Amino acid sequence: MTSETSSGLRAVAVGLSDVGLQREHNEDSFVVLDDHDLFVVADGMGGHRAGDVASKMATETMTEFFRSTATDDVTWPFHFDTNLSEEENRLLTGIRIANRQIFDRSLRSREHHGMGTTVVGAMYSRSKNRMYIGHVGDSRCYRIRNGHIELLTRDHSLINDYVLAMPGLTEEQRNELPKNVITRALGMQDNVVVDIQHDTPDVGDVYCLCSDGLTGMLDDDELLHVIAGSADLNEACRALIANANANGGDDNITVILVRIEDSANA
């Protein structure tokens, strides 16, 4: 399927979030915006429940941006990047506006000072048959296809930055590095670098967007086993969260599963 033709495909999505077993409240947020084929997971951080404020601001700001720019300029107040498609510009701008709003709130409010959130967003274009993916932090997007799972995003984490800068690090040296330290998040600065990419889906592909509360408890093979072995997306979401909790439930757990279907069979 080429990007120039109408795909005849559609994206069907289900999302679920759980506080886990060790946290008092849920600082994750997610949105499934069916009318814009937009799917977002955010994992907040910050004391005094500021994390849930940041993650909710991310999903709500992106939702409002996509709804209000359905027919308008898709990048204001930022410049249109001619190296990117209109869809990539739109996703990028939504994330950047969310970052600026979280940063501004953090500056204005002592209670919310220093708050931030990771974000991973996916937007499906039916006309181009492209899944556009943007992320900041260590919330992830996987693709499950034909019995295989592939991580499409790269965690913006201290350990990943070290490995990128010093690929010769031994396993022992890697193990000495602090885990779960992210190096990029929304709300940390006025501007944020967003990683943007696209993927060409096939019928039957499932995209998994999730917070690190899931991937910290389940490895990739376990994710694949649960998703491939579930009867439907609802069951798969519930099973993923149940398994993460069974393995300790150390953090909030949020997952969105997006399946690509033939719209003729809808």
Protein Blocks (a to p, Z undefined) as FASTA:
>chain_A
ZZkbcfhiacdddddddebjmbmbdcbdcdddfknopacddddedeehlmmmmmmmmmmm
mmmmmmmmmmmcfkbcbdcdfkbcfklmmmmmmmmmmmmmmmmmmmmpmklgoiacdddd
ddddfklopacdddedjbdcdddeehiacdfbdcddfklmmmmmmmmbcfklmmmpcghi
afbdehkambdcdddddddddehiacddddfklmmmpcfklmmmmmmmpfblklmmmmmm
mmmmmnnopaccdddddddddfklZZ
